[in-house]
Amino acid sequence: MKNLNDIKNFYERQVGKKEQIEQDITNLQTKLKVNRKQVKNLEKAHEIVKLVGGETQQQLHYHISDITSLALEGVFENPYKLILDFVERRGKVECDLLFERDGATIKPKRASGFGALDIASLALRVACWSMQSPRTRPTIIIDEPFRNLSERYHEPASQMVKEISNKLGIQFIISTHTPALAIYADREFKTTIKNGKSKIKIQ
């Protein structure tokens, strides 16, 4: 039979265990409150990221889609419209560029003749330049930008480049073998090569 001291010691040990358990519960409750607060903060941050992401997508849509679509409208009678399709892949948001016309969408490389792709490529360069902060010097140099464009669209393409130049204050320096693409140019230089030397003549 246990003596009184053994019973007392056993009781004290149990009281100590009880106090430790109560302290552990208090600590866990504190951690739970902190974790719940962190979860709420993360949810708010996620909403802010979604909001900023949506606004960024809208800005990209304006700078890229609208500028490119306007360029296509300035050249073709029944133009494609450039669509930005934001999709999530492998946990990241990516942007697909698509041509849309008459309710149907296709990849730009599938556009007939590649002329529309030439116009879109130039407009995309302008859109990317316009989004730079700070912007670089407003000069874009291009070599044979419309090599796949049908001859009947050369003059409208030249006019479109001129309008972009005037509206955005960009100087285009274009190298081309197609005289019609220089119709709306401010200045024209003719380059020839003779005996391995290049000669430039102001027209």
NUTI-858292 format. One record per atom (N, C-alpha, C): x, z, y; atom name; residue number from 0. Coordinates in steps of 0.001 Angstrom, whole numbers, plus 500000, padded with zeros to 6 digits. Example, Ala and Ser with C-alpha at 12.3 -4.5 7.8 and 13.67 -1.06 7.14 Angstrom:
<nodes>
513190, 507800, 494310, N, 0 $
512300, 507800, 495500, CA, 0 $
513200, 507800, 496700, C, 0 $
512850, 507080, 497750, N, 1 $
513670, 507140, 498940, CA, 1 $
512900, 507870, 500030, C, 1 $
</nodes>
This chain:
<nodes>
500849, 500000, 498809, N, 0 $
500000, 500000, 500000, CA, 0 $
500893, 500000, 501254, C, 0 $
500532, 499070, 502208, N, 1 $
501339, 498938, 503418, CA, 1 $
501177, 500159, 504304, C, 1 $
502288, 500546, 504930, N, 2 $
502206, 501664, 505864, CA, 2 $
501745, 501179, 507232, C, 2 $
501523, 502109, 508088, N, 3 $
500978, 501811, 509420, CA, 3 $
501907, 500912, 510233, C, 3 $
503229, 501101, 510110, N, 4 $
504195, 500280, 510861, CA, 4 $
504141, 498814, 510437, C, 4 $
503978, 498595, 509141, N, 5 $
503880, 497205, 508652, CA, 5 $
502643, 496520, 509203, C, 5 $
501554, 497272, 509201, N, 6 $
500305, 496702, 509734, CA, 6 $
500449, 496407, 511230, C, 6 $
501091, 497333, 511944, N, 7 $
501300, 497152, 513383, CA, 7 $
502168, 495936, 513661, C, 7 $
503248, 495790, 512904, N, 8 $
504147, 494631, 513090, CA, 8 $
503430, 493321, 512784, C, 8 $
502650, 493314, 511725, N, 9 $
501885, 492119, 511362, CA, 9 $
500914, 491744, 512471, C, 9 $
500241, 492736, 513005, N, 10 $
499281, 492521, 514094, CA, 10 $
499975, 491939, 515320, C, 10 $
501117, 492501, 515668, N, 11 $
501854, 492024, 516844, CA, 11 $
502323, 490580, 516658, C, 11 $
502739, 490264, 515428, N, 12 $
503164, 488870, 515163, CA, 12 $
501979, 487911, 515308, C, 12 $
500847, 488320, 514836, N, 13 $
499659, 487470, 514949, CA, 13 $
499225, 487311, 516403, C, 13 $
499335, 488428, 517149, N, 14 $
499021, 488340, 518584, CA, 14 $
499983, 487363, 519282, C, 14 $
501281, 487429, 518908, N, 15 $
502282, 486526, 519485, CA, 15 $
501977, 485071, 519158, C, 15 $
501579, 484817, 517882, N, 16 $
501203, 483447, 517492, CA, 16 $
500002, 482957, 518283, C, 16 $
499032, 483868, 518451, N, 17 $
497826, 483510, 519215, CA, 17 $
498181, 483153, 520650, C, 17 $
499033, 483965, 521264, N, 18 $
499443, 483694, 522645, CA, 18 $
500206, 482369, 522756, C, 18 $
501048, 482068, 521737, N, 19 $
501801, 480805, 521729, CA, 19 $
500865, 479606, 521603, C, 19 $
499848, 479774, 520712, N, 20 $
498860, 478695, 520534, CA, 20 $
498081, 478466, 521820, C, 20 $
497691, 479570, 522465, N, 21 $
496953, 479444, 523728, CA, 21 $
497807, 478767, 524800, C, 21 $
499116, 479094, 524829, N, 22 $
500022, 478461, 525793, CA, 22 $
500184, 476977, 525496, C, 22 $
500277, 476646, 524179, N, 23 $
500380, 475227, 523785, CA, 23 $
499138, 474455, 524202, C, 23 $
497982, 475104, 524023, N, 24 $
496722, 474447, 524412, CA, 24 $
496698, 474206, 525917, C, 24 $
497150, 475210, 526677, N, 25 $
497192, 475061, 528140, CA, 25 $
498126, 473921, 528549, C, 25 $
499290, 473872, 527889, N, 26 $
500257, 472800, 528195, CA, 26 $
499686, 471422, 527860, C, 26 $
499019, 471327, 526703, N, 27 $
498430, 470046, 526296, CA, 27 $
497313, 469631, 527236, C, 27 $
496519, 470604, 527688, N, 28 $
495444, 470291, 528645, CA, 28 $
496021, 469780, 529961, C, 28 $
497139, 470379, 530394, N, 29 $
497808, 469922, 531621, CA, 29 $
498323, 468497, 531458, C, 29 $
498967, 468262, 530285, N, 30 $
499471, 466907, 530011, CA, 30 $
498329, 465897, 529951, C, 30 $
497207, 466322, 529358, N, 31 $
496044, 465436, 529248, CA, 31 $
495525, 465048, 530629, C, 31 $
495471, 466033, 531541, N, 32 $
495019, 465747, 532907, CA, 32 $
495959, 464758, 533596, C, 32 $
497287, 464985, 533409, N, 33 $
498284, 464090, 534015, CA, 33 $
498142, 462685, 533440, C, 33 $
497965, 462591, 532109, N, 34 $
497835, 461280, 531464, CA, 34 $
496578, 460555, 531925, C, 34 $
495484, 461318, 532059, N, 35 $
494247, 460704, 532536, CA, 35 $
494415, 460164, 533952, C, 35 $
495131, 460920, 534785, N, 36 $
495389, 460477, 536157, CA, 36 $
496262, 459222, 536163, C, 36 $
497269, 459209, 535268, N, 37 $
498142, 458041, 535176, CA, 37 $
497367, 456816, 534707, C, 37 $
496445, 457032, 533753, N, 38 $
495614, 455925, 533258, CA, 38 $
494768, 455358, 534389, C, 38 $
494172, 456242, 535196, N, 39 $
493359, 455784, 536331, CA, 39 $
494216, 455008, 537335, C, 39 $
495435, 455518, 537586, N, 40 $
496344, 454821, 538514, CA, 40 $
496726, 453452, 537973, C, 40 $
496987, 453388, 536654, N, 41 $
497339, 452110, 536028, CA, 41 $
496172, 451133, 536088, C, 41 $
494956, 451647, 535893, N, 42 $
493770, 450787, 535977, CA, 42 $
493608, 450237, 537395, C, 42 $
493838, 451113, 538393, N, 43 $
493764, 450655, 539787, CA, 43 $
494845, 449617, 540071, C, 43 $
496063, 449885, 539567, N, 44 $
497169, 448934, 539766, CA, 44 $
496849, 447601, 539114, C, 44 $
496246, 447671, 537920, N, 45 $
495873, 446439, 537214, CA, 45 $
494860, 445636, 538023, C, 45 $
493888, 446340, 538624, N, 46 $
492896, 445659, 539452, CA, 46 $
493546, 445024, 540675, C, 46 $
494516, 445744, 541267, N, 47 $
495221, 445197, 542437, CA, 47 $
496003, 443951, 542049, C, 47 $
496687, 444022, 540885, N, 48 $
497453, 442863, 540401, CA, 48 $
496529, 441679, 540161, C, 48 $
495351, 441947, 539569, N, 49 $
494386, 440873, 539331, CA, 49 $
493906, 440266, 540644, C, 49 $
493653, 441144, 541638, N, 50 $
493188, 440677, 542940, CA, 50 $
494251, 439820, 543622, C, 50 $
495501, 440328, 543623, N, 51 $
496609, 439578, 544227, CA, 51 $
496830, 438275, 543465, C, 51 $
496747, 438354, 542129, N, 52 $
496918, 437151, 541320, CA, 52 $
495863, 436107, 541632, C, 52 $
494612, 436565, 541817, N, 53 $
493535, 435632, 542158, CA, 53 $
493759, 434989, 543512, C, 53 $
494184, 435793, 544494, N, 54 $
494461, 435242, 545827, CA, 54 $
495632, 434266, 545778, C, 54 $
496649, 434607, 544979, N, 55 $
497802, 433705, 544832, CA, 55 $
497372, 432386, 544211, C, 55 $
496503, 432464, 543202, N, 56 $
496014, 431243, 542564, CA, 56 $
495230, 430393, 543551, C, 56 $
494440, 431053, 544413, N, 57 $
493693, 430307, 545422, CA, 57 $
494632, 429610, 546402, C, 57 $
495687, 430323, 546803, N, 58 $
496662, 429719, 547719, CA, 58 $
497373, 428545, 547059, C, 58 $
497742, 428728, 545792, N, 59 $
498385, 427637, 545067, CA, 59 $
497438, 426453, 544939, C, 59 $
496157, 426758, 544698, N, 60 $
495170, 425686, 544566, CA, 60 $
495084, 424887, 545858, C, 60 $
495126, 425608, 547002, N, 61 $
495068, 424896, 548283, CA, 61 $
496315, 424056, 548496, C, 61 $
497476, 424705, 548362, N, 62 $
498721, 424010, 548683, CA, 62 $
499017, 422867, 547717, C, 62 $
498705, 423054, 546455, N, 63 $
499060, 422047, 545466, CA, 63 $
497909, 421085, 545194, C, 63 $
496770, 421626, 544786, N, 64 $
495646, 420770, 544411, CA, 64 $
495094, 419975, 545595, C, 64 $
494823, 420671, 546692, N, 65 $
494197, 419993, 547826, CA, 65 $
495112, 418951, 548460, C, 65 $
496379, 419306, 548667, N, 66 $
497313, 418350, 549286, CA, 66 $
497487, 417122, 548392, C, 66 $
497637, 417348, 547092, N, 67 $
497829, 416230, 546166, CA, 67 $
496577, 415372, 546061, C, 67 $
495416, 416013, 546005, N, 68 $
494164, 415262, 545914, CA, 68 $
493941, 414418, 547167, C, 68 $
494286, 414970, 548338, N, 69 $
494144, 414200, 549581, CA, 69 $
495065, 412980, 549585, C, 69 $
496275, 413154, 549049, N, 70 $
497207, 412027, 548973, CA, 70 $
496661, 410934, 548058, C, 70 $
496095, 411332, 546936, N, 71 $
495515, 410356, 545996, CA, 71 $
494321, 409642, 546632, C, 71 $
493501, 410406, 547384, N, 72 $
492348, 409805, 548055, CA, 72 $
492779, 408806, 549121, C, 72 $
493948, 409028, 549714, N, 73 $
494428, 408132, 550762, CA, 73 $
494939, 406796, 550243, C, 73 $
495113, 406693, 548934, N, 74 $
495674, 405459, 548363, CA, 74 $
494676, 404707, 547492, C, 74 $
493919, 405425, 546659, N, 75 $
493067, 404771, 545658, CA, 75 $
491585, 404802, 546039, C, 75 $
490855, 403752, 545579, N, 76 $
489418, 403696, 545859, CA, 76 $
488643, 404719, 545030, C, 76 $
489020, 404881, 543769, N, 77 $
488361, 405842, 542887, CA, 77 $
489428, 406796, 542360, C, 77 $
489864, 407709, 543214, N, 78 $
491054, 408490, 542886, CA, 78 $
490792, 409623, 541891, C, 78 $
491864, 410021, 541242, N, 79 $
491830, 411263, 540465, CA, 79 $
491886, 412435, 541444, C, 79 $
491487, 413599, 540967, N, 80 $
491646, 414842, 541707, CA, 80 $
492545, 415741, 540881, C, 80 $
493532, 416349, 541514, N, 81 $
494436, 417234, 540779, CA, 81 $
493790, 418600, 540617, C, 81 $
493751, 419079, 539382, N, 82 $
493155, 420374, 539061, CA, 82 $
494239, 421316, 538543, C, 82 $
494222, 422545, 539029, N, 83 $
495121, 423582, 538525, CA, 83 $
494352, 424458, 537544, C, 83 $
494788, 424480, 536309, N, 84 $
494122, 425273, 535277, CA, 84 $
495035, 426433, 534877, C, 84 $
494644, 427649, 535302, N, 85 $
495453, 428831, 534994, CA, 85 $
495020, 429400, 533646, C, 85 $
495952, 429448, 532706, N, 86 $
495660, 429931, 531360, CA, 86 $
496691, 430986, 530959, C, 86 $
496266, 431902, 530083, N, 87 $
497170, 432959, 529614, CA, 87 $
497733, 432572, 528264, C, 87 $
499061, 432535, 528187, N, 88 $
499748, 432225, 526933, CA, 88 $
500864, 433239, 526710, C, 88 $
500909, 433793, 525518, N, 89 $
501969, 434738, 525148, CA, 89 $
502073, 435884, 526165, C, 89 $
500911, 436325, 526653, N, 90 $
500883, 437446, 527574, CA, 90 $
501254, 437100, 529005, C, 90 $
501435, 435821, 529305, N, 91 $
501790, 435394, 530656, CA, 91 $
500814, 434326, 531140, C, 91 $
500562, 434327, 532448, N, 92 $
499681, 433316, 533034, CA, 92 $
500493, 432081, 533372, C, 92 $
500074, 430933, 532842, N, 93 $
500737, 429660, 533115, CA, 93 $
499745, 428717, 533793, C, 93 $
500286, 427708, 534451, N, 94 $
499440, 426763, 535189, CA, 94 $
499603, 425361, 534614, C, 94 $
498493, 424775, 534166, N, 95 $
498489, 423392, 533697, CA, 95 $
497977, 422494, 534822, C, 95 $
498658, 421381, 535047, N, 96 $
498212, 420402, 536046, CA, 96 $
497456, 419293, 535328, C, 96 $
496241, 419028, 535788, N, 97 $
495393, 418027, 535146, CA, 97 $
494810, 417088, 536193, C, 97 $
494544, 415849, 535784, N, 98 $
493811, 414900, 536615, CA, 98 $
492337, 414964, 536214, C, 98 $
491462, 414965, 537222, N, 99 $
490029, 414963, 536950, CA, 99 $
489375, 413790, 537663, C, 99 $
488496, 413097, 536949, N, 100 $
487729, 412002, 537565, CA, 100 $
486447, 411807, 536768, C, 100 $
485339, 411731, 537485, N, 101 $
484026, 411531, 536849, CA, 101 $
483734, 412601, 535798, C, 101 $
484163, 413837, 536085, N, 102 $
483864, 414936, 535190, CA, 102 $
484770, 415070, 533982, C, 102 $
485698, 414134, 533803, N, 103 $
486615, 414189, 532662, CA, 103 $
488018, 414546, 533147, C, 103 $
488729, 415334, 532363, N, 104 $
490097, 415722, 532714, CA, 104 $
491080, 415150, 531706, C, 104 $
492251, 414746, 532214, N, 105 $
493314, 414234, 531360, CA, 105 $
494647, 414773, 531870, C, 105 $
495665, 414702, 531033, N, 106 $
497006, 415044, 531484, CA, 106 $
497514, 413908, 532359, C, 106 $
498233, 414219, 533457, N, 107 $
498685, 413168, 534390, CA, 107 $
499437, 412019, 533725, C, 107 $
500228, 412309, 532700, N, 108 $
501000, 411243, 532052, CA, 108 $
500119, 410246, 531311, C, 108 $
498859, 410613, 531093, N, 109 $
497941, 409702, 530409, CA, 109 $
497196, 408809, 531384, C, 109 $
497435, 408983, 532684, N, 110 $
496783, 408146, 533686, CA, 110 $
497301, 406717, 533561, C, 110 $
496410, 405767, 533678, N, 111 $
496785, 404358, 533486, CA, 111 $
497756, 403896, 534560, C, 111 $
498823, 403219, 534128, N, 112 $
499763, 402592, 535045, CA, 112 $
500781, 403509, 535684, C, 112 $
500600, 404811, 535633, N, 113 $
501513, 405799, 536203, CA, 113 $
501603, 405752, 537723, C, 113 $
500833, 404865, 538373, N, 114 $
500863, 404819, 539839, CA, 114 $
500337, 406100, 540458, C, 114 $
499254, 406631, 539865, N, 115 $
498692, 407893, 540365, CA, 115 $
499693, 409028, 540191, C, 115 $
500468, 408963, 539127, N, 116 $
501490, 409989, 538884, CA, 116 $
502583, 409926, 539948, C, 116 $
502929, 408711, 540383, N, 117 $
503920, 408548, 541459, CA, 117 $
503437, 409203, 542757, C, 117 $
502177, 408947, 543104, N, 118 $
501613, 409526, 544324, CA, 118 $
501551, 411046, 544211, C, 118 $
501098, 411530, 543049, N, 119 $
500993, 412978, 542842, CA, 119 $
502367, 413642, 542911, C, 119 $
503394, 412974, 542371, N, 120 $
504746, 413543, 542378, CA, 120 $
505251, 413744, 543799, C, 120 $
505009, 412744, 544656, N, 121 $
505422, 412874, 546062, CA, 121 $
504663, 414018, 546735, C, 121 $
503346, 414062, 546510, N, 122 $
502529, 415107, 547132, CA, 122 $
502937, 416499, 546651, C, 122 $
503320, 416616, 545383, N, 123 $
503751, 417903, 544842, CA, 123 $
505042, 418366, 545514, C, 123 $
505935, 417425, 545787, N, 124 $
507167, 417777, 546498, CA, 124 $
506842, 418317, 547892, C, 124 $
505878, 417670, 548552, N, 125 $
505472, 418122, 549885, CA, 125 $
504831, 419509, 549797, C, 125 $
503965, 419704, 548796, N, 126 $
503293, 420993, 548628, CA, 126 $
504305, 422109, 548364, C, 126 $
505282, 421834, 547504, N, 127 $
506314, 422841, 547206, CA, 127 $
507131, 423172, 548453, C, 127 $
507450, 422140, 549232, N, 128 $
508190, 422370, 550485, CA, 128 $
507367, 423243, 551430, C, 128 $
506056, 422971, 551520, N, 129 $
505211, 423707, 552468, CA, 129 $
505067, 425175, 552100, C, 129 $
505321, 425534, 550819, N, 130 $
505179, 426922, 550383, CA, 130 $
506465, 427726, 550509, C, 130 $
507566, 427077, 550869, N, 131 $
508831, 427788, 551001, CA, 131 $
508793, 428759, 552186, C, 131 $
509418, 429900, 551998, N, 132 $
509504, 430882, 553088, CA, 132 $
510880, 431550, 553048, C, 132 $
511727, 431286, 554034, N, 133 $
511506, 430346, 555133, CA, 133 $
511646, 428902, 554654, C, 133 $
511044, 428000, 555383, N, 134 $
511117, 426587, 555005, CA, 134 $
512490, 426018, 555307, C, 134 $
512869, 425062, 554477, N, 135 $
514114, 424348, 554727, CA, 135 $
513871, 423310, 555818, C, 135 $
514914, 422599, 556175, N, 136 $
514781, 421562, 557202, CA, 136 $
513710, 420549, 556754, C, 136 $
512803, 420145, 557647, N, 137 $
511683, 419279, 557267, CA, 137 $
512090, 417829, 557016, C, 137 $
512928, 417625, 556029, N, 138 $
513375, 416278, 555672, CA, 138 $
513335, 416135, 554154, C, 138 $
512666, 415097, 553689, N, 139 $
512583, 414829, 552250, CA, 139 $
513148, 413444, 551984, C, 139 $
514137, 413370, 551110, N, 140 $
514786, 412096, 550768, CA, 140 $
514308, 411671, 549378, C, 140 $
513824, 410439, 549280, N, 141 $
513252, 409959, 548023, CA, 141 $
513796, 408571, 547693, C, 141 $
514100, 408361, 546426, N, 142 $
514592, 407062, 545951, CA, 142 $
513520, 406401, 545103, C, 142 $
513041, 405241, 545547, N, 143 $
512026, 404463, 544829, CA, 143 $
510861, 405342, 544352, C, 143 $
510118, 405948, 545289, N, 144 $
509064, 406889, 544884, CA, 144 $
507847, 406255, 544217, C, 144 $
507604, 404982, 544468, N, 145 $
506380, 404355, 543960, CA, 145 $
506679, 403158, 543057, C, 145 $
507639, 403320, 542181, N, 146 $
508070, 402198, 541336, CA, 146 $
506988, 401741, 540364, C, 146 $
506038, 402621, 540043, N, 147 $
504983, 402257, 539085, CA, 147 $
503656, 401912, 539766, C, 147 $
503660, 401904, 541087, N, 148 $
502424, 401670, 541831, CA, 148 $
502141, 400177, 541951, C, 148 $
500888, 399795, 541695, N, 149 $
500503, 398384, 541790, CA, 149 $
500704, 397870, 543218, C, 149 $
501015, 396591, 543328, N, 150 $
501352, 395994, 544630, CA, 150 $
500245, 396168, 545659, C, 150 $
498973, 396121, 545235, N, 151 $
497867, 396213, 546198, CA, 151 $
497745, 397599, 546825, C, 151 $
498457, 398579, 546253, N, 152 $
498399, 399928, 546799, CA, 152 $
499635, 400281, 547634, C, 152 $
500557, 399330, 547790, N, 153 $
501788, 399620, 548528, CA, 153 $
501515, 399969, 549992, C, 153 $
500684, 399171, 550657, N, 154 $
500407, 399436, 552070, CA, 154 $
499663, 400764, 552265, C, 154 $
498603, 401048, 551471, N, 155 $
497954, 402361, 551618, CA, 155 $
498909, 403531, 551351, C, 155 $
499839, 403337, 550415, N, 156 $
500812, 404388, 550116, CA, 156 $
501731, 404621, 551308, C, 156 $
502151, 403537, 551953, N, 157 $
502999, 403648, 553134, CA, 157 $
502268, 404377, 554260, C, 157 $
500994, 404059, 554422, N, 158 $
500188, 404710, 555457, CA, 158 $
499993, 406197, 555133, C, 158 $
499797, 406500, 553866, N, 159 $
499617, 407889, 553447, CA, 159 $
500856, 408715, 553767, C, 159 $
502042, 408166, 553491, N, 160 $
503296, 408863, 553793, CA, 160 $
503413, 409098, 555298, C, 160 $
503034, 408099, 556078, N, 161 $
503080, 408216, 557539, CA, 161 $
502163, 409336, 558030, C, 161 $
500966, 409420, 557471, N, 162 $
500014, 410449, 557890, CA, 162 $
500521, 411846, 557542, C, 162 $
501098, 412004, 556341, N, 163 $
501660, 413297, 555955, CA, 163 $
502798, 413672, 556893, C, 163 $
503618, 412690, 557231, N, 164 $
504739, 412927, 558134, CA, 164 $
504256, 413436, 559490, C, 164 $
503214, 412796, 560013, N, 165 $
502693, 413179, 561326, CA, 165 $
502016, 414553, 561298, C, 165 $
501222, 414815, 560257, N, 166 $
500448, 416057, 560204, CA, 166 $
501312, 417281, 559912, C, 166 $
502329, 417116, 559060, N, 167 $
503144, 418259, 558658, CA, 167 $
504509, 418297, 559333, C, 167 $
504818, 417274, 560119, N, 168 $
506102, 417254, 560813, CA, 168 $
507288, 417071, 559875, C, 168 $
507088, 416294, 558811, N, 169 $
508156, 416044, 557840, CA, 169 $
508760, 414669, 558080, C, 169 $
510082, 414585, 558019, N, 170 $
510771, 413296, 558094, CA, 170 $
511048, 412824, 556666, C, 170 $
510533, 411657, 556328, N, 171 $
510795, 411063, 555017, CA, 171 $
511878, 410001, 555150, C, 171 $
512872, 410090, 554306, N, 172 $
513888, 409029, 554207, CA, 172 $
513718, 408421, 552830, C, 172 $
513242, 407176, 552803, N, 173 $
512866, 406544, 551540, CA, 173 $
513732, 405317, 551266, C, 173 $
514298, 405278, 550088, N, 174 $
515047, 404106, 549632, CA, 174 $
514133, 403284, 548730, C, 174 $
513942, 402010, 549073, N, 175 $
513031, 401175, 548293, CA, 175 $
513435, 399706, 548357, C, 175 $
513087, 398978, 547303, N, 176 $
513273, 397528, 547280, CA, 176 $
511975, 396809, 547647, C, 176 $
510935, 397584, 547985, N, 177 $
509616, 397011, 548252, CA, 177 $
509329, 397045, 549753, C, 177 $
509396, 395911, 550441, N, 178 $
509182, 395868, 551893, CA, 178 $
507839, 396449, 552332, C, 178 $
506785, 396259, 551522, N, 179 $
505448, 396721, 551918, CA, 179 $
505395, 398232, 552066, C, 179 $
506278, 398949, 551379, N, 180 $
506278, 400408, 551475, CA, 180 $
506876, 400898, 552795, C, 180 $
507462, 399968, 553560, N, 181 $
508075, 400342, 554842, CA, 181 $
507244, 399888, 556038, C, 181 $
506025, 399434, 555777, N, 182 $
505185, 398905, 556851, CA, 182 $
504960, 399926, 557951, C, 182 $
504730, 401172, 557588, N, 183 $
504416, 402210, 558569, CA, 183 $
505632, 403072, 558913, C, 183 $
506812, 402628, 558528, N, 184 $
508022, 403393, 558832, CA, 184 $
508340, 403324, 560329, C, 184 $
508878, 404399, 560877, N, 185 $
509283, 404408, 562283, CA, 185 $
510505, 403524, 562486, C, 185 $
511441, 403607, 561524, N, 186 $
512647, 402782, 561600, CA, 186 $
512967, 402274, 560204, C, 186 $
513565, 401087, 560178, N, 187 $
513900, 400466, 558894, CA, 187 $
515365, 400034, 558914, C, 187 $
516077, 400368, 557852, N, 188 $
517480, 399999, 557720, CA, 188 $
517645, 399137, 556469, C, 188 $
518309, 398040, 556626, N, 189 $
518563, 397160, 555479, CA, 189 $
519980, 397400, 554979, C, 189 $
520102, 397701, 553698, N, 190 $
521399, 397991, 553100, CA, 190 $
521810, 396860, 552165, C, 190 $
523018, 396369, 552342, N, 191 $
523555, 395328, 551461, CA, 191 $
524940, 395750, 550974, C, 191 $
525343, 395166, 549869, N, 192 $
526671, 395437, 549320, CA, 192 $
527444, 394125, 549217, C, 192 $
528623, 394127, 549814, N, 193 $
529460, 392932, 549775, CA, 193 $
530906, 393359, 549527, C, 193 $
531496, 392758, 548507, N, 194 $
532873, 393099, 548109, CA, 194 $
533039, 394599, 547859, C, 194 $
532008, 395187, 547238, N, 195 $
532082, 396601, 546892, CA, 195 $
531842, 397537, 548047, C, 195 $
531490, 397030, 549216, N, 196 $
531249, 397873, 550387, CA, 196 $
529795, 397779, 550822, C, 196 $
529209, 398923, 551153, N, 197 $
527819, 398970, 551614, CA, 197 $
527767, 398740, 553121, C, 197 $
526795, 397920, 553528, N, 198 $
526597, 397669, 554959, CA, 198 $
525155, 397993, 555294, C, 198 $
524966, 398686, 556436, N, 199 $
523628, 399084, 556860, CA, 199 $
523308, 398388, 558191, C, 199 $
522151, 397744, 558218, N, 200 $
521733, 397014, 559413, CA, 200 $
520363, 397526, 559860, C, 200 $
520246, 397857, 561141, N, 201 $
518971, 398320, 561677, CA, 201 $
518058, 397115, 561880, C, 201 $
516856, 397169, 561318, N, 202 $
515920, 396059, 561413, CA, 202 $
515226, 396050, 562777, C, 202 $
</nodes>
